[in-house]
């Protein structure tokens, strides 16, 4: 039977030293050489994979350290914000306490007439009338307030015929001039309201009060407290609605009174 096995092939490596010394021969088969090459490839791939993994882990670790630093800063900022919020709350509370003490203080005590302490709202015009009526020229509050809407001129004065003055609830509302209370009560628009006749065709209106201190037919002095501010009627926040009319026509109150 004829032997068909192929002869094994070898690679011979000859090492010849300098100076003519004895040379050496190394012989390795191609099969073993391929195994060595494959093993080298596997080792190189493994080293490359390990290097890539190390780089990835190092990048992740660096990102984790960055996130930890950002988290520490955020926590520190949060602590500062909470401390600032507590400080602001304390300041607001202190401001509220001070405002509660001085908020109701009249601008000019000598010109302010308070209602009697024994009766919050007299039902009969029994009080001594003033010397004479006067035009509504005084600011209708003991505080400055903030005008949120004025008279709408040139459009339709019936839409908003006066001033809206933002003011805390239960602030003093005072008569802008001396005169006689010709109407008071409550309706769906003005809430609790007062109307004062000042003579010479002038009347003034005060709306959205929380409490009234006067009754119809009662005489009031200029700057006399007639009500407490509120948010009754068609109102979304505490404020005073203040009107001045001359012969029934709206007049811009800011042309007759001066905001403190």
C-alpha positions, 0 to 999 in steps of 0.5 A: 500500500502506498504511503500518502502521508505528506512529509512534515515541513520544517523551518531551519534557523541558523545562528552564526556568531560574529568572529567565525565561532561555531554556528547553531541550527534550530529547526521548528516545524511549520505546524508548531510555528503556526501554533506559536503564532496563534498563541502570540495572537491570542496573547496580544488580543488579551493584552489589548482587551485588558488595556481597553478594559483598564482605560474604560474603568479608569474613565468611569472611575474619573467620571464617578469622582467628578459626579461625587464632586458635583454632588458634594457641591450640590449638597453644599449649595442646597445647605446654603439655600436652605439656610438662606430660606430660613433666614429670609423666613425669619426676616419676613416674620420679623418684618411682619411683626414690625408691620403689625405694630406700625402698619396701622399707625396713621400718617398724621395722627392729629388729622385721623378720627377713629371710630368709637371703641364701644361700637364698631358700627353705629346704626344711627347718625348720632355723632356730632356733625363736622363744621362743614363738608369738604372736597375729597382731597385726602389719601383714603388710607393711612398707608401708602398702598400700591395702585394696581389699576387706575381710572380707564379714561378714553375707553369706557369709564364705567368699566373701572371708574376709580383706583384699585389700591392694594393694601393688607386686610383690615387696614384703616380706610378713611374719608377723603373729605368731610361730608355725609354718608348717603349710602352704605351696604354690600353688593356682589361687585363692590362688596361692603361699600360706603358712599359719601356726599361732600357737597358741590356735586362731589361724592366718593366711593369706598369698596371691598371693605371687610367692616364698616364703621358708619351708617347712612345719614351719618356726618364724617370728618375728613380723614375719619376712619370709616371702614377696614379694607378687605376683599369682599365682592368682586375681588381677587385680593385685599385692596380698596376701590376708591372713586371720586365723582363730580355731578355723577361723572368719574374723576381721576382721583389722582388729580385731587389726592396725592399718594403718600 
